[in-house]
Amino acid sequence: MPEQKILLYPHPILKKPARTVERIDEEINSLVTDLIDTMRAGPGSVGVAAPQVGVSLRLCVVDVSASRHGKENNHGLMVMINPEIIASLGAASMREGCMSVPDYTGDVERATEITVRFTNGAGEPEEVVASGFEAVAIQHEMDHLDGILFLDRIVSLKTGLFRRKSYK
């Protein structure tokens, strides 16, 4: 399947809560494939959510295994349908970027460990405890499902927002 065009802020779909996926069918499977292709094609991308490609559904993919920040601590490729965080611990600030906001990065505070429950791509319930960079990536992608961008969570707009020097 082809990589999809990423919607850029301020596109209205990016600020709208996504609908629940009611059933996993051929259309959802095709969307999952497109999201994986889009994530892998994005520069340094470790995740993408359906709203970022113009589909307002609660579906995202995350894979930090190829990132220097996540290669030692990860669950590999995760297809997350209707994910929900059921527990979280700790807090730390980390620099985040987003394919939908390509010109900026920002310091965002997030939980350092989360337990997330979701339906996987095979239609089975799954529960994962994620920590570190992987936990941050999951929270970032799940925010997209609620119409929240990392810009909405910047620790300080005065000192925590940075113009990206290059996006490769």
MOLIN-V999538 format. One record per helix or strand of 3 or more residues. SS is the DSSP state (h for helix, s for strand). FROM is the first residue (numbers start at 1). TO is the last residue. If there is no record, write none. Layout:
ss: <SS/SS>
from: <FROM/FROM>
to: <TO/TO>
This chain:
ss: <h/h/s/h/s/s/s/s/s/s/h/h/s>
from: <12/26/47/50/59/78/92/101/113/125/132/150/161>
to: <15/41/49/53/62/89/98/110/119/131/145/153/163>
